Amino acid sequence: MTFELKGTGSSQVTYVAWDRNATEQVSLPWTKTVDVTFRGAEPRQGVLLALVPGSVYGTGPEHDDKFATPPCVIKVDGKQVAAGGGGSSVRGCEYTLKVTP
C-alpha cells in the first residue's frame, strides 16, 4: 500500500499501517510504500491505514499566505482507496483494509 501527500513545502506527517506507525518531517510531494501482511483473523476484521498530515504554509494558489492541510491519498495495489485533506480540512485519509472471501 502507498501513502501520498501532495503540495509543496514540508509537513509533519503521522501514518498508521497496521503494525507500523510513525511521525516524520517530510518534504512535499511525499510518498511512502509499506507492505502489509495479514495474520490470524485480521483479513476479515481489517486493519487500519491512516495518514494525518500537518499544516503547510501556502499549499497552492487558493491557500497562499495561509496555513492549510495538504491533500492526501491512500492506494492499495496501485488503486486509490481513500483521499482527503486539502485546504482547511484537518482530516487526513483513512481506510480499513480487509480481505473479502
N, C-alpha and C positions, 0 to 999 in steps of 0.2 A: 504494500500500500504506500501511497505517496501523499505527503503534506505539501501544500504550496501556499506561499504568501506572495501577493503581487504588490506593485508600487515601487517607490524609490526611498532611499534613506536607510535608516536602521531601526530595528524594533526589538524589544524583548518578546520572546515567544515561549509559551508553555505548551507542550504537547503530551498526550497520553496515547499510547498504543499498546493496549492490553497490559503486559508486564513491564513496560518501559514508560517512564515519564521523565521529562527533563525541562529545564528552563534555560534558554540560551539567548545571548545578544547576537542578532543576525543582521546581515546586510540584505536589503531587498533589491530585486526579487530573490526569493529563497525557496529551496526545495529540499525535502528530507524524505528518503525512501527507507522504509522499515519492513522487515519480514515479520509476519505474524503467524505463529504456529499454534494450532489448537491442541488442547489436551483435555481428556475427560469429557465432561458434559458441556464444555464451552461452545462447541459448534451449534448446539441447539439453543442455548441461553443467550449466546452472543457475547462479544467483548466490545468495550467502548473504545472508539477512536475519537479523540478530541484535539482541537487546535485553538488556542486562545492567543491572539496577537495583542501586543501593547500598542498604544497610540503612536503615531508618527506625525511629525510636523509637516504640513503641506503635502499630502499624498496624491495630488492631482490638481488640475485647473480649478475644479469646483471646490477644492479644500485649501487653496493657498492661504497662507497666514493663519491657519487653524490647525489644531491637533485633530486627527481622525484615525480611525482604525483601518488598516489595510485589508483589502479583500482576501479571503482565504478559500481554499479548495481542498477537499479530500478525494483521492482517487483510489480505487481498488481494481487491480489488474488493468490499469490504464483507463478505466471508466469513472467519470465523475459521479460521486455518490452524495456529496454534500458541498454546499457553498454558503458563504456568509460573510459577515463583517462588512467593512467598507463604509466610509462616512462616519456618521455619529453613532452607528450601532456598536455596542460594546460586546455583543455576542460574537463568538467565533464560529467554528464549524464543529459539528459532532455527528457521529454515525455509529450505529450498533451493527457490527459485522457478525453475521450469522451464516451458517451453512444450512441450506434448505434441503430436505430429503428429496 
